[in-house]
Amino acid sequence: MLHSSDVEPDRLRRMLADRIAQDQAREFRRYFLTRLALIAFGAWLFSWPIQLLPHTVLWSLIASAVFGLGLMSPPRTHAASRDTTPKRPR
């Protein structure tokens, strides 16, 4: 602990000025790093869908192609088993 009566007035002013400068530098660093972190988080948040977009488009195209093939393919005819006799078309 430092008492003002123990220190010369000029030295006390310099110490006070140094302390104020350190506090201001700390506040500026905190402000700058907070803004930088917010900008980095925003950039990451808005860029991650772009990386997923090709995969989404690929899977959508594959699903559409399979769905289309399923709708356009002719129905399957089941082969007769040994127990039943095949029915003749009329």
N, C-alpha and C positions, 0 to 999 in steps of 0.2 A: 504494500500500500504506500502511496506517495502523497505526501502533504504539500500543499502549495507553499507553505512557509519554509520547507526544507530545500527548495529548488529556486534557482535564480529566475527572474521573470522572463528573460529572453529564452532560456532553455525550456521553461514551462510552455511558452508560446510555440516553440519549435516542436515539442513533444505533442502538444495539442493539435498542431497543424498536421504532424505525421499521422496521428491517430485518425483525424478526420479524413485524410487522404486514403488511408488504408480502408476505412469504412466505405468511402465513396467507390474505391476500386472494387471492393467486395460486392457492393450493391450493383455496380455496372456489370461485373462478371456474372452475377446471378441473373440479372435481366437479360444479358446477351445469351447465356447458355440456355435459359428457359425459352427464349424465342427460337433459338437454333433447334432445340429439342422439339418444339411444337411444329416447326417447319419440316423437320426430318420425319416426324410422325405423320404429318399430313401428306407428305410426298409418298411415304410407304403405304399409307392407307389408300390413296388414290391410284397407286401403281400396281397393287397386287392383282386386281381383276384383269389387267392387261396380260399378265403372265398366264392366267387361267383361261383366257379367251380362246386360244388355239385348241386346247383340250376340250373345252365345251363345244366348240364348233365341230371338232372331229367326232365326238361322241354323238352329237345331234345328227350329223350326216349319216353315221353308221346306223343309228336307231331309225332314221327315216328310210334308209335303203332297206333295212330288214323288214320294217313295217310295210313298205310298198311291195316288196317281193311276196310277203305273206298275203297281201290283199289281191295281188294280180296272178298268183299262181293258181293253176287249176286244182280243184279238190282232189284229194287222193282217194283211190278206190282200194278197199281192203281186200286182200286175197282171202279166198274161202278156206276155212279150216277143214280138217278131215271129217268133222262131225256134220257139217252142213253141206248141202249141195248148192252149187252156184245157181242163182236165179237168172233165167234168160230174159232179156229185154223183150217187151211186148210190142 
